Amino acid sequence: MQKIKKYVPKPADTSDVRFPEGMEELMEIVAKNVHEVWAQGRMKDGWTYSEERDDIRKTHPCLVPYEQLSESEKDYDRNTAMQTIKLILKSGYKIEKTDK
């Protein structure tokens, strides 16, 4: 039997990257999409909305449109978005908005 090592998360250190001004709109777009991807995955796995989370019944109160989430739930997605944007910048990439 293979010995399982204790998992210790080690995200990239982006503490030295200042979040650029003007990226708030992008952060919100990414945060909303993070929620949409999460919700789609849950629903694909048979989860449905309920006011109470129940892992056995596969119900979750966050299976609602992003706009209906509490600010604390939105902040969770915003943090993921912000850290993703900071990692992209730290990795040497540029983010530029172009006209659609």
N, C-alpha and C positions, 0 to 999 in steps of 0.2 A: 504494500500500500504506500502511495506517495505521501510524504509529509507535507502538510499545508502550512505555508508561512503566513504569519500575521500580515495582513494588508495594511500598509500605511500610505494614505494618499499623499502625493507630492506634486501639487499643481505648480505650474511655472510661477516664479516670483515676478509679479508685475508691479510691485510696490514702488519701483523707481519710474514707472510710466505715468505721466500726468494725463488724466483723461482730457482730451482736447475740447476746447469750447466749440460749440456748434454741433457736437456729435450727439446731443440729447435726442434729437429726432431719430437718428439712426439707432440709438440704444433702445428707444421705445419700439421701433419697427422690429428689431431683433428680439426683444423681450416678448412681444406679442407672438412672433413666429415660434419662439421656444415653447410657449404655452400651447400653441396650436399643434405642434409636433407631438408634445407630450400627450395632449388630450386625444389626438387621433390614434396614437399608439394604445392608450388605455381602452378606447372604444373598440379598437380592432381586437383587443384581448377580451372583450365582453363586459367591460365596465360601463356603468350607467350613473347618472346623476342621482344623488340623494343628499339631504341636508347633513347626514351623518356618514362618515367614512366607515366602511365595513369591508375588510379584506376578504372575508369569506363570501359575502354576497356580491362582492366587486362593485361597491358603490362609493362615490367620492363627491364631496361638495364643491370641488374645483372644476368639475366638468361643465363649465359654463363659458360663454364668450369672455375673452380677456377683459373687456370693458366692465364686466360684472364682478370681477375678482375684487377682494379687499385690497387695500393699499399694501398691506404686509405681504400678501401673495404676489402682487405685481412686483414688489421690491425684490422678492426672491428671483423672479425672472429677469428683472433689470440688472441685478448683480451678475447673473450668468452672462447677460449680454455685455455688460461693461467689461468684465474680465476677458471675454472673448475678443472684444475690440482692442483692449490693451495688449493682449497676447499677439494679435495680428500686427500691431504697431511695433511691439518689442522685437518681433521676428523680422523686421526690416521692410515690411510691406507698407504701402501708402493706401489711404482710403480717400477717394475723391468722389464727390457727387457730380454726376453729369446730367445734362438735360435728357429727359426721356424721349 
